[in-house]
Amino acid sequence: MKSRFAPSPTGYLHIGGARTALFAWLWAKKNNSKFVLRIEDTDKERSTQVSVDAILEGMDWLGLDYDEGPIYQSDRTNRYNEVISELLSNGKAYYCDCSIERLDSMREGQITKKEKPKYDGCCRNKGLKNGVIRFLNPVDGVVNFSDYVKGEISISNSELDDLIISRSDGSPTYNLTVVVDDHDMEIECVIRGDDHINNTPKQINLYEAMDWPIPKFAHVPMILGSDGSRLSKRHGALNLLSYRDQGLLPHALLNYIVRLGWSNGDQEIFSVDEMIKLFELSGINNSPASFNQEKLEWINQSHIKTTEVKELVSNLKWHLDQLSIEIDNGPNINEVVDALRDRSKSLVDMAQSCIMFYKDFNEFDSAQASKVFNSESKLVLVELITKLNDIDSWTAENIHSIIKSICETNGIGFGKVGQPFRLAISGDGKAGSVHISAQLVGKTRTLSRIKMAVDYIDTINS
């Protein structure tokens, strides 16, 4: 038993493709089966190596490991030609030399008569030896199949075309290659977007013509934008790796996309193990799902709060590298991440918050400084220097005790000490719990930055 993900490398991997890949991956994991990655690159004009690389990198980032592949259709041309030859020799395919002009005229006439446009079989019995090759679709009967998502589907053969299976240049077409591949790779369940559902009856007839077993099907509804229109870049149809750039955890994105059309009661937050355990194709909704950026960000924040610190650090490293942050030049990164996780909406936020712990600065945010730094706060900062300098054990608890004692001695609120202290050690005032941040910044850096703040106040008051 196997499932597969078969993207076409004519563009980047986006949310819709990633969801199809996830559903197929989950099905394989749930059924102790194998997951195959197949690159459908027979469209030579539009397929690019850049797109292939983006697909592979996106799959790797999401952690959707494949048991077989990547398998490239471009390497299987001889196999496709072998099947096409067999169909020709068995009288189940034929050559067609109809011109584009004749085909266009034929379809215009059918539309005028309000008939369904399709090939009229003109070349079926001509015995031609060149041209495109068409599959001889059955004239009578009905194609029936049961879809995990769509239910029972029935299509009359009289509505189907004699589809082209080989172009005039000898290259095989999608409907032929996908059938050959799914058969040869022993795909038990074909999970794909419902934009392919019209191809399924044609493909079933090809399976039967070759006397091959027919796989099961699950056609997944498309994802719409929040306004109900087709998903576009402005809604979230972005290169999958752009979500990494935005600071999403890969398993948070998997959590979000699994909920785009699939549910398990009212549960919103899932670990990958829970997805595997609970996933059923029958749980996929038949209606299109809507992309919601706010919900995606909420799920990501939820995972940041609960993911193991080591895993957070592993995913954060890429973002730290973008900011040229060297974690050897400061506190233990695990402790920093643990302190920041509850107030970080994304890994981008977290990486930005890390800067103060690993990089020194030589100026303060002018807007914040004008509000916080004055002659009154200078006295507080001077007292902080004296008392913090006397701390032998540099812990958040001891730092907090010093702040509390200054408040009590001077009869002032916590904010009168906390705000200038926070701005002094961070440069921008965005330091979270000041006693925890000061502990992580370290005694030497903390005292140096407070002194710099005192000098700054002297400068603006002179």
N, C-alpha and C positions, 0 to 999 in steps of 0.2 A: 504493500500500500504506500502510495506516495501522493504528495501534492506539489504544486509548482508555482513559481512566480516567473512570468515571462514578459518582462518589459521590452519595449522597443527603444533603442538608443538614439532617438531622434530629438531628445530634449532631456531636461533634468528630471530626477525623481521628485515627485511632489506628494502632497498629503494623500490624494486619491490612490496613487500607486502604492504608497507606503502602507495604506490601510489594507489594500488587496494582499500585499505581501504579508502583512501581519496576520490576517485571517487564515491564509494558506499555511503560514508557519505554525500558528496555534493549532490548527487542525492536525498537522503532522505530529506535533508534540503531544497533543491530547490522545492521539491514536497510536503512539509509539511507532510512528511511521517515519518516512524520510521526506525531506524538503529539498526540492530541486530548484536551482536558479538557472534559467535559460534566457539568453540574450537573443531576441528576435531581430537580427540585423540584416535581413535579406533586402531591405530597402537601401540599396547602396548609395543612392543620391543623398538621402537624408540622415543616415546613420553616421555618427561621429565617435571617435575615440574619447573625446571630451565627455560626451554623454555616458559612455560606458564607464569611464572612471568615476563620474558623479554617482552613478547607480551603485557601483561597488563600494564607494566610500560611504554613501548613505546607508546601505545595508549594514556595513561594518559598524558605523556609529550607533545605529539602533540596536545592534546586537542580534540581528536576525541571521544567525549562522545557517548555512546551507550544507546539507550532507553530500550533495552532488552539484558540480558546476564550479564556475560558470561554464555552461555549454553554449557554444555559438552556432546559430543556424547556418552561418556562412561556411562552416566547416562540414556541413552535412548535405551539400548539393548532390553528390553522387547517390545518396540514399533516396532523396526526393525523386531524382530522375528514374531510379529503379522502380519506385512505386508508380510513377506516371506511365512508364513503359508497360507495367503489368496491367494497369487500367486500360491502356490502348489495346493491348493484345487480347484482353477479355471482352472487348467491345463495350466497355463502360466509360470510355472517353473517346473523343474524336477531334480532328483538326478543324479549324474554322478560319476562313479567310475573308470574312465580312469586313468591309471597309468601315471606317469611323463614320463616314457620311451615310452609309446604309443604316448603321445602328442608330444614329441620331434621328434619321427620318422615321425609322420603325418606331422608336420610343415616342416621338412627337405624335405619330398617328394613334398610338395606344392611349396616350394622355387625352387626345382629342375625343376619343371614344369612351373616355373615363374608365379605361382598363388599367390594370396594374402593369407598369412598364417592366418588361422582362424579355430576354432573348427568345426569339420565335422558333428556334431549332432549324433554321434554314440549312445549315451545313451538316445536319445529323447523318444523312445518308449519302453524302457526296463521295465518300472514300478519299478525301484529300490527304496529302502527305506533308503539308506544311501549313504554317500559320500559327495562331494561338491554339492551345489545347483546352477543350471544354470537357467537363464532367457530364456524363449523360445522366441527368437527374431522372428518377422515376416519374412517370406521367400520372400514374394512378396511386391511390392510397393516401395514407395520412402518417405524419411523423408525430409520435407521442413521446413525451419525456416528462419526468417528474423533477422539478427544480427545488432544491432545499429552501430557497427564498421565495420564489415566484409561485410554487405549487405546480399543479398539473398544467401542461402546455400542449396544445394540439395544433399542428399546421398542415394544411392540405398540400400535397406535392404539386398540385396544379398551380400553386402560388409561387413556387420556387423556380429559380433560374437554372439553366445549364451553366454553372459558374466556370469562369476561366481558372484553370489550375496551373497553367504554364503560359507565360507571356511569349510574344513573338521572338524575343531575344533569348528564350530558353530558360529564363529565371522562373522559379516556382512562386506561386502566390500564397498569401497568408492562410487561406482556408485549407489548402493542401498541406503546407508545412506543419501547421499546428496539430492536425490530425495525426500525421506521421510521427511527429515528436512525442505527443501525448501517448500514443500507442507504444512506441519503442522504449520510452522512459517509464512505462508501466504506471502512468498517472491514474490513480484511483478516483480522485475527485478534482474536477476543474473548477477553481474558484476565481472569478474574474468579474469585471464591471458589467453592469447590465446593458451597456452600449454594444456588447457582443452577442446579445441574446438572439438577434435576427440571424446571426451566422450559425447558431447551434443546429437547427434542423438540417441545413446543408451539410454540416460536418457529420451529423449522425448518418446521413445517407452515404457519405464517403466511408465511414466506419463499416457500414453494412456491405458496401460494394467490395471492400477488402476482406470481408468476413472476420472483422476484428471485434473484440468486446468493446462495448460503449461505456465510457466512464460516467460517473455521476456529475451533476452540475450544480453550482450555486452561483447565481448571478446577483451581484451586490449593487444596490441602488447608488446613484451618484451622490456626491457631496455638493450642496448648494451654498452660496454666500448667505450672510445673515439677512439679506434683503430678498432672498428667494430666487435670485438669478444664478446663472451658472457660475461656479467658483472661478474667480480670476485673481490676478496678482493683488488687487486692492483688498480682496477678502482673505487671502491666505494661501493662494495657489503659488507658493514660492518654491524655489529650490529647497529641498528638504534640509540641506546643510545650513540654510539661512536661519533655521530655528536653533541650530547649535550656536550660530553667531549671536543670536538674540539672548542666549543664556539659558536655553531649556535643557533640562536633563533628558537624556534619551528615553529612559523608562517613563518619564512624565509625559513625553509626547506619545509614546505607545499607549499609555493609559488614556490619553485624550482621544486618540484616533480609534481605539477599540470601542469607545462609547459613541462614536459617530455611526449609529445604525445598529449597535448591539447593546443589549442590557442584561443585567442580572438583578432583577428587582429594582430597588432604588439606590443600589450601591454606586458610588461615584469614584472612589479611590481604590485602585487595584495594584497589587504588586504583579510582577511578571508571572510568578508562580501561581498566583490566584487566577490570572487570566487563563493560563494553561488548564488549570483544574476545572474552571467553570465554563469555558468556552464551548458553545454548541452552535452549529450552523443554523439550527432552528430558532436560535435567539436573535438572528439578524432581522431587523425590521424591513418590511417591503417598501417603505416610503423613503424618499431621499432625506439625508441628514443635513443639518445646517451648521456651518462653521461659525464658532463664536470665540473671538480672540480673548475676551475677558475670562471665559471659563477655562481656556487653555492656560492663561497666566495663573489662575487660581489653583488649578491642578498642579502646575509646576511648583508654585510656592508651597503647596501642601507636601509635595515630595521632598523639597529642600529641607523642610522641617523634620522629616522622619527618616531620610536616607542615612545609612551609616556614614560616619565622618570620612573614613578612608575612601569610600566610593565618591563622595562629594569632592574630596581633594583630587582624586583621579580625573574627574570631569572638569574641575576648576582649572587644572594646570594649563589647558589650551588657552583659556582666557587670561591667565597670569602671564603667559608668554606673549600675548598680544600687547600687554602693557609693560613688557620688559621688567617684570617683577621677579627678583631673585630671592627665593624663599630662604636661602642660607644667610641672608643679610637681615635677620630679624628673629622673631619668636617662632615657636613650633607651629607650623601651618595647621596642624590638626586642632590645636587649641584656638587658633584664630577663627577657623571655619566653624567650630562649635559655638563660638561666641557670636558669630554673625548670622547663623542660619535662620534664626527666628525673625530677623528684620530684613531678610533679603528676598526680593520677589523673583530674582533671576540670578544666574551665575555671573552675568555682567555686573549687576548691582554688587554682588559679593566681591568680585575682583576689584571693582572701584574702591570698595570699602577697605580692601587689603592694602591699598597704597600707603596709607599713613603708618602702617606697621613695618614696612620694608624700605620706604624711601623718605628721606628727609626733605624738607621744604624751606624756602627762605622768605616767604611772604604769606600774608593772611588774606582771606577773602575780604575785600574792602567793604562790601555791604554788611557782612556779619560783624566785622571789626568796628564799624561805625556805631552799631547797636550795642555791642557788648563791652568793648574796651573803653575804659574811662578812668579817671583818677580813683574812683571808688573800687573798681575791679582790680586796679593796680595793687592796692593795699592787700586785697585778698590773695592775689597771685604771689606777692612778696612773702606773705605768711605761709602760703603753701610751700614755697621753696624751702623755707626754714624747717618746717615740720616734716615734710616729706624726706628731706635730706637725712633726718635722724632715724628714719625707718631702717631697721636691720633686716627684717624679713619683708621683701617687696611682694605683698599679696594684695588682692582686691579687697579683702576684709580689712587689712590694716590701712589701706588708702581710704576706704570708705569711713573708717573711724576718724581719720584726720579731717576729712571734709565735715563730718558731723561735729567734731569738736570746734572747728572754726565757726560753724554756724551758731553753735551754742554760746561761744565766747563773745561773738559780735552781735548776737541777737538778730540774726538774719536768716532768711529762708534758704533752702538747699540750692535753689536756682541761682542765687547771688554768687555762690561758689562754683556750682556745677557748670554754668554756662561759660564763664571765662576760662575755666579749667579745660573744658571740652574743646573750645576754640583754640586754645593754646597748644594742645597736643595734636590736634587734627589739621589745623590750618583753615578748615571750612566749617567747623562746628558739627560735622556729621560723624559723631563718634559713638553713638549708642550709650550704653551704661559707662559713665566716665571712669569709675573705679576699675572696672574690668578692662576697659581700653588702656588705661594707664599701666595696669599690670603687664599687659601684652606689649605695650610700647617699650617698657623697661625703664628702670630707674634713671639711668644716664641720659637717655633720649628725652624722657619726661621732664627732668629738671632743666635740661638744655633748652627745650622748647618753651617752658614757662619763662625762663630768663629772656628768651628772644621776644616773647610777648610783652614783658615788662619794658624792655628797650624800645619796642614798637610804640607803646603808649607814651613813653618819654618823648619819642620823636614827634608824634602827632600833637603833643601838648606843648612842645617848645616853640 
